């Protein structure tokens, strides 16, 4: 392949990884904003990750741990590879109930994803792309 072709492939890979990371962080931030708060446990468990989803809640309603979410966001931002598998998980047992029935938060998961896609799409469209 030509040098120009190699350079284009590198730019596309870099941009793809960047957009995936931005979208993951945006969705997590949207969920964080939309999550109703009583104890803060559900909000603290909206955790971005790389490689595999988080499969169990961290902390407890009596002992909130925000470190996993912060570490997950940092990991996503540090791993902007186009082939990285990125996730946003929340395994607090009642999150699906909040999403289905809470008076102000019902539909928050789908809404957070849709808003994330729209926000990142607008950012990408506003960037000057040089090939």
Residue frames as a rotation matrix with the C-alpha (Angstrom) as fourth column:
UNK 1
0.586 0.811 0.000 0.00
0.811 -0.586 0.000 0.00
0.000 0.000 -1.000 0.00
UNK 2
0.067 -0.532 0.844 1.17
0.441 -0.743 -0.503 3.56
0.895 0.406 0.185 -0.62
UNK 3
-0.842 -0.414 -0.347 2.33
0.503 -0.367 -0.782 5.94
0.196 -0.833 0.517 2.12
UNK 4
-0.720 0.638 0.274 -0.81
-0.602 -0.770 0.211 7.99
0.346 -0.013 0.938 1.56
UNK 5
0.150 0.790 -0.595 -2.98
-0.264 0.612 0.746 4.91
0.953 0.046 0.300 1.99
UNK 6
-0.245 -0.339 -0.908 -1.15
0.740 0.540 -0.401 3.96
0.627 -0.770 0.118 5.18
UNK 7
-0.990 -0.136 0.035 -1.54
0.091 -0.813 -0.575 7.49
0.106 -0.566 0.818 6.55
UNK 8
-0.356 0.932 0.068 -5.27
-0.698 -0.313 0.644 7.51
0.622 0.182 0.762 5.73
UNK 9
0.174 0.383 -0.907 -5.72
0.237 0.878 0.416 4.15
0.956 -0.287 0.062 7.47
UNK 10
-0.619 -0.485 -0.617 -3.96
0.713 -0.020 -0.701 5.50
0.328 -0.874 0.358 10.59
UNK 11
-0.921 0.307 0.242 -6.09
-0.347 -0.926 -0.148 8.66
0.179 -0.221 0.959 10.64
UNK 12
-0.047 0.964 -0.261 -9.32
-0.550 0.193 0.813 6.70
0.834 0.181 0.521 10.24
UNK 13
0.010 -0.019 -1.000 -8.33
0.589 0.808 -0.010 4.28
0.808 -0.589 0.019 12.99
UNK 14
-0.889 -0.384 -0.251 -7.41
0.433 -0.520 -0.736 7.15
0.152 -0.763 0.628 15.32
UNK 15
-0.728 0.652 0.210 -10.66
-0.617 -0.757 0.215 8.97
0.299 0.026 0.954 14.60
UNK 16
0.080 0.762 -0.643 -12.76
-0.185 0.645 0.742 5.82
0.980 0.059 0.193 14.99
UNK 17
-0.282 -0.270 -0.921 -11.22
0.783 0.490 -0.383 5.08
0.555 -0.829 0.073 18.39
UNK 18
-0.993 -0.114 0.015 -11.71
0.091 -0.857 -0.507 8.67
0.071 -0.503 0.862 19.47
UNK 19
-0.418 0.907 0.059 -15.38
-0.687 -0.358 0.633 8.73
0.595 0.223 0.772 18.47
UNK 20
0.114 0.437 -0.892 -16.06
0.252 0.856 0.451 5.42
0.961 -0.276 -0.013 20.23
UNK 21
-0.591 -0.402 -0.699 -14.47
0.767 -0.013 -0.641 6.73
0.249 -0.916 0.316 23.44
UNK 22
-0.942 0.276 0.188 -16.37
-0.297 -0.950 -0.093 10.04
0.153 -0.144 0.978 23.21
UNK 23
-0.130 0.959 -0.253 -19.66
-0.487 0.161 0.858 8.21
0.863 0.235 0.446 22.75
UNK 24
-0.038 0.058 -0.998 -19.02
0.629 0.777 0.021 5.89
0.777 -0.626 -0.066 25.69
UNK 25
-0.831 -0.335 -0.444 -18.17
0.556 -0.502 -0.662 8.81
-0.001 -0.797 0.604 27.99
UNK 26
-0.797 0.580 0.167 -21.12
-0.497 -0.788 0.364 10.86
0.343 0.208 0.916 26.73
UNK 27
0.043 0.834 -0.550 -23.60
-0.086 0.552 0.829 8.04
0.995 0.012 0.095 27.38
UNK 28
-0.225 -0.195 -0.955 -22.20
0.861 0.419 -0.289 7.49
0.456 -0.887 0.073 30.89
UNK 29
-0.980 -0.160 -0.120 -22.40
0.196 -0.881 -0.430 11.24
-0.037 -0.445 0.895 31.62
UNK 30
-0.495 0.867 0.062 -25.98
-0.542 -0.364 0.757 11.41
0.679 0.341 0.650 30.35
UNK 31
0.148 0.523 -0.839 -26.98
0.372 0.757 0.538 8.48
0.916 -0.392 -0.082 32.55
UNK 32
-0.602 -0.457 -0.655 -25.25
0.775 -0.138 -0.617 10.12
0.192 -0.879 0.437 35.49
UNK 33
-0.956 0.263 0.131 -27.29
-0.271 -0.961 -0.048 13.31
0.113 -0.082 0.990 34.95
UNK 34
-0.240 0.941 -0.239 -30.58
-0.571 0.062 0.818 11.45
0.785 0.333 0.523 34.44
UNK 35
-0.394 0.044 -0.918 -30.20
0.459 0.875 -0.155 8.97
0.796 -0.483 -0.364 37.30
UNK 36
0.581 0.597 0.554 -32.54
-0.259 -0.510 0.821 9.82
0.772 -0.620 -0.142 40.19
UNK 37
-0.501 -0.855 -0.136 -30.64
-0.028 0.173 -0.985 10.06
0.865 -0.489 -0.110 43.46
UNK 38
0.824 0.561 0.078 -31.70
-0.128 0.051 0.990 8.79
0.552 -0.826 0.114 46.84
UNK 39
0.805 -0.593 -0.019 -28.55
0.228 0.280 0.933 7.18
-0.548 -0.755 0.360 48.22
UNK 40
0.424 -0.665 -0.615 -26.32
-0.845 -0.535 -0.005 7.78
-0.326 0.521 -0.789 45.16
UNK 41
-0.125 -0.496 0.859 -25.54
-0.201 0.861 0.468 4.09
-0.972 -0.114 -0.207 44.80
UNK 42
0.555 0.381 0.739 -27.17
0.604 0.427 -0.673 3.72
-0.572 0.820 0.007 41.37
UNK 43
0.965 -0.218 -0.144 -25.48
-0.261 -0.783 -0.565 6.85
0.011 0.583 -0.813 40.04
UNK 44
0.218 -0.953 0.212 -22.07
-0.833 -0.069 0.549 5.70
-0.508 -0.296 -0.808 41.32
UNK 45
-0.124 -0.228 0.966 -22.53
0.053 0.970 0.236 2.39
-0.991 0.080 -0.108 39.50
UNK 46
0.967 0.254 0.017 -22.83
0.043 -0.098 -0.994 3.80
-0.251 0.962 -0.106 35.99
UNK 47
0.253 -0.962 0.098 -19.39
-0.211 0.044 0.976 2.56
-0.944 -0.268 -0.192 35.02
UNK 48
0.765 -0.135 -0.629 -17.68
-0.633 0.015 -0.774 2.81
0.114 0.991 -0.074 31.62
UNK 49
0.326 -0.691 0.646 -15.17
-0.253 0.594 0.763 0.06
-0.911 -0.412 0.019 30.88
UNK 50
0.126 -0.422 -0.898 -12.85
-0.990 0.007 -0.142 -1.39
0.067 0.907 -0.417 28.25
UNK 51
-0.762 -0.559 -0.328 -12.69
-0.584 0.811 -0.026 -5.04
0.280 0.172 -0.944 27.21
UNK 52
-0.560 0.632 -0.536 -15.66
0.599 0.756 0.265 -6.32
0.572 -0.173 -0.802 29.19
UNK 53
0.163 0.679 0.716 -18.64
-0.223 -0.682 0.697 -4.86
0.961 -0.273 0.040 30.98
UNK 54
-0.792 -0.245 0.559 -18.60
-0.580 0.013 -0.815 -4.49
0.192 -0.970 -0.152 34.74
UNK 55
-0.419 0.614 -0.669 -20.71
-0.019 0.730 0.683 -7.40
0.908 0.298 -0.294 35.99
UNK 56
0.035 0.434 -0.900 -21.47
0.934 0.307 0.184 -6.55
0.356 -0.847 -0.394 39.61
UNK 57
0.798 0.283 0.533 -22.31
0.117 -0.939 0.323 -3.43
0.591 -0.195 -0.782 41.60
UNK 58
-0.394 -0.905 -0.163 -19.56
0.516 -0.071 -0.853 -1.67
0.760 -0.420 0.495 43.55
UNK 59
-0.895 0.019 0.446 -20.03
-0.351 -0.649 -0.675 -0.31
0.277 -0.760 0.588 47.03
UNK 60
-0.508 0.794 -0.333 -23.45
0.846 0.532 -0.020 -0.38
0.161 -0.293 -0.943 48.66
UNK 61
0.366 0.707 0.606 -26.28
0.494 -0.699 0.517 2.03
0.789 0.110 -0.605 49.46
UNK 62
0.958 -0.009 -0.286 -24.49
0.265 -0.352 0.898 2.69
-0.108 -0.936 -0.335 52.76
UNK 63
0.139 -0.974 -0.179 -21.00
0.159 -0.157 0.975 2.93
-0.977 -0.164 0.133 51.29
UNK 64
0.957 0.287 -0.041 -20.93
0.032 -0.247 -0.969 4.75
-0.288 0.926 -0.245 47.95
UNK 65
-0.030 -0.984 0.173 -17.84
0.374 0.150 0.915 4.11
-0.927 0.092 0.363 45.83
UNK 66
0.857 0.339 -0.388 -17.39
-0.170 -0.524 -0.834 6.52
-0.486 0.781 -0.392 42.90
UNK 67
-0.029 -0.994 -0.104 -13.85
-0.568 -0.069 0.820 5.36
-0.822 0.082 -0.563 42.22
UNK 68
-0.307 -0.075 0.949 -14.83
0.491 0.841 0.225 2.61
-0.815 0.535 -0.222 39.78
UNK 69
0.720 0.615 0.322 -16.74
0.610 -0.339 -0.716 5.04
-0.331 0.711 -0.620 37.54
UNK 70
0.744 -0.507 -0.434 -13.86
-0.508 -0.852 0.125 7.53
-0.433 0.128 -0.892 37.54
UNK 71
-0.275 -0.883 0.381 -11.31
-0.357 0.462 0.812 4.80
-0.893 0.088 -0.442 36.86
UNK 72
0.032 0.381 0.924 -13.49
0.703 0.649 -0.291 3.37
-0.711 0.659 -0.247 34.09
UNK 73
0.944 0.315 -0.097 -13.80
0.177 -0.734 -0.655 6.75
-0.278 0.602 -0.749 32.39
UNK 74
0.344 -0.899 -0.270 -10.04
-0.725 -0.437 0.532 7.25
-0.596 0.012 -0.803 32.59
UNK 75
-0.347 -0.448 0.824 -9.49
0.090 0.858 0.505 3.78
-0.934 0.249 -0.257 31.12
UNK 76
0.500 0.603 0.622 -11.85
0.710 0.126 -0.693 4.51
-0.496 0.788 -0.365 28.21
UNK 77
0.940 -0.131 -0.314 -10.13
-0.238 -0.913 -0.332 7.80
-0.244 0.387 -0.889 27.46
UNK 78
0.056 -0.996 0.071 -6.71
-0.717 0.010 0.697 6.13
-0.695 -0.090 -0.713 27.58
UNK 79
-0.571 -0.211 0.794 -7.74
0.212 0.896 0.391 3.28
-0.793 0.392 -0.466 25.24
UNK 80
0.258 0.678 -0.688 -8.98
-0.505 -0.513 -0.694 4.99
-0.824 0.527 0.210 22.12
UNK 81
-0.845 -0.515 0.144 -8.17
-0.194 0.547 0.814 2.07
-0.498 0.660 -0.562 19.86
UNK 82
-0.375 0.750 -0.545 -10.63
-0.909 -0.181 0.376 1.42
0.183 0.636 0.750 17.03
UNK 83
-0.241 0.243 -0.940 -10.83
-0.157 0.946 0.285 -2.26
0.958 0.216 -0.189 18.01
UNK 84
-0.982 -0.118 0.145 -11.47
-0.154 0.063 -0.986 -1.62
0.108 -0.991 -0.080 21.73
UNK 85
-0.193 0.940 -0.283 -14.71
0.582 0.341 0.738 -3.04
0.790 -0.022 -0.613 23.10
UNK 86
-0.931 -0.101 0.350 -16.26
-0.156 -0.759 -0.632 -0.27
0.330 -0.643 0.691 25.20
UNK 87
-0.238 0.849 -0.471 -19.15
0.716 0.481 0.506 -0.59
0.657 -0.217 -0.722 27.63
UNK 88
-0.631 0.196 0.750 -21.32
-0.625 -0.701 -0.343 1.36
0.459 -0.686 0.565 30.04
UNK 89
-0.329 0.456 -0.827 -22.79
0.389 0.863 0.322 -0.86
0.861 -0.216 -0.461 32.75
UNK 90
-0.504 0.206 0.839 -24.89
-0.802 -0.471 -0.366 -0.51
0.320 -0.858 0.402 35.85
UNK 91
-0.428 0.270 -0.862 -25.74
0.097 0.963 0.253 -3.62
0.898 0.024 -0.439 37.85
UNK 92
-0.888 0.315 0.335 -27.54
-0.418 -0.250 -0.873 -2.07
-0.192 -0.916 0.354 40.79
UNK 93
-0.814 0.506 0.285 -30.58
0.513 0.857 -0.059 -4.35
-0.274 0.098 -0.957 41.09
UNK 94
0.067 0.961 -0.267 -33.21
0.656 -0.244 -0.714 -1.61
-0.752 -0.127 -0.647 40.82
UNK 95
-0.684 -0.374 -0.626 -31.85
-0.152 -0.766 0.624 0.40
-0.713 0.522 0.467 37.86
UNK 96
-0.911 0.379 0.160 -34.16
0.284 0.298 0.911 -1.33
0.297 0.876 -0.380 35.37
UNK 97
-0.045 0.916 -0.399 -37.12
0.997 0.015 -0.078 -0.51
-0.065 -0.402 -0.913 37.63
UNK 98
-0.153 -0.077 -0.985 -36.08
0.248 -0.968 0.037 3.16
-0.957 -0.239 0.167 37.76
UNK 99
-0.928 -0.285 -0.242 -35.73
-0.156 -0.293 0.943 3.16
-0.340 0.913 0.228 33.97
UNK 100
-0.721 0.688 0.082 -39.18
0.535 0.479 0.696 1.62
0.439 0.545 -0.714 33.53
UNK 101
0.138 0.945 -0.297 -41.24
0.867 0.030 0.497 3.37
0.479 -0.326 -0.815 36.20
UNK 102
-0.446 -0.315 -0.837 -39.60
0.778 -0.599 -0.189 6.38
-0.442 -0.736 0.513 37.88
UNK 103
0.558 0.813 -0.166 -41.73
0.629 -0.545 -0.555 9.52
-0.541 0.206 -0.815 37.37
UNK 104
0.726 -0.301 -0.618 -38.81
-0.443 -0.892 -0.085 11.67
-0.526 0.336 -0.781 36.16
UNK 105
-0.263 -0.963 -0.066 -36.33
-0.739 0.157 0.655 9.06
-0.620 0.221 -0.753 34.93
UNK 106
0.348 0.423 0.837 -38.42
0.164 0.851 -0.499 6.53
-0.923 0.311 0.226 33.01
UNK 107
0.919 -0.014 0.393 -36.71
0.392 0.097 -0.915 5.87
-0.026 0.995 0.095 29.68
UNK 108
0.720 -0.653 -0.235 -33.39
-0.472 -0.709 0.524 7.32
-0.509 -0.266 -0.819 30.87
UNK 109
-0.034 -0.788 0.614 -31.27
0.185 0.599 0.779 4.55
-0.982 0.140 0.126 29.35
UNK 110
0.157 0.155 0.975 -32.60
0.967 0.177 -0.184 4.88
-0.202 0.972 -0.122 25.82
UNK 111
0.966 0.239 0.101 -32.73
0.252 -0.955 -0.154 8.67
0.060 0.174 -0.983 26.11
UNK 112
0.538 -0.831 -0.140 -29.11
-0.297 -0.343 0.891 8.79
-0.789 -0.438 -0.431 27.33
UNK 113
-0.200 -0.578 0.791 -27.95
0.591 0.573 0.568 6.70
-0.782 0.581 0.226 24.39
UNK 114
0.426 0.451 0.785 -29.91
0.903 -0.270 -0.335 8.75
0.061 0.851 -0.522 21.86
UNK 115
0.988 -0.083 -0.133 -28.63
-0.056 -0.979 0.198 12.03
-0.147 -0.188 -0.971 23.33
UNK 116
0.231 -0.965 0.126 -25.08
-0.054 0.116 0.992 10.68
-0.972 -0.235 -0.025 23.35
UNK 117
-0.108 -0.217 0.970 -25.26
0.890 0.414 0.192 9.70
-0.443 0.884 0.149 19.69
UNK 118
0.734 0.459 0.500 -26.72
0.644 -0.705 -0.298 13.09
0.215 0.541 -0.813 18.73
UNK 119
0.859 -0.444 -0.254 -24.09
-0.204 -0.754 0.625 15.01
-0.469 -0.485 -0.738 20.71
UNK 120
-0.063 -0.943 0.327 -21.14
0.117 0.318 0.941 13.06
-0.991 0.097 0.091 19.34
UNK 121
0.125 0.176 0.976 -22.56
0.965 0.206 -0.161 13.13
-0.230 0.962 -0.144 15.82
UNK 122
0.956 0.256 0.146 -22.78
0.281 -0.942 -0.185 16.95
0.090 0.217 -0.972 16.03
UNK 123
0.533 -0.832 -0.153 -19.20
-0.292 -0.351 0.890 17.18
-0.794 -0.429 -0.430 17.34
UNK 124
-0.192 -0.608 0.770 -17.90
0.540 0.590 0.600 14.97
-0.820 0.531 0.215 14.54
UNK 125
0.434 0.437 0.788 -19.81
0.901 -0.225 -0.371 16.96
0.015 0.871 -0.491 11.90
UNK 126
0.994 -0.021 -0.110 -18.30
-0.006 -0.991 0.133 20.20
-0.112 -0.132 -0.985 13.23
UNK 127
0.271 -0.960 0.069 -14.72
0.090 0.097 0.991 18.93
-0.958 -0.263 0.113 12.98
UNK 128
0.505 -0.253 -0.825 -12.61
-0.851 -0.305 -0.428 19.75
-0.143 0.918 -0.369 10.00
UNK 129
0.588 -0.261 0.766 -11.62
0.112 0.964 0.242 16.42
-0.801 -0.056 0.596 8.50
UNK 130
0.314 -0.581 -0.751 -8.51
-0.927 -0.360 -0.109 16.33
-0.207 0.730 -0.652 6.36
UNK 131
0.803 -0.041 0.595 -7.80
0.084 0.995 -0.045 13.19
-0.590 0.086 0.803 4.41
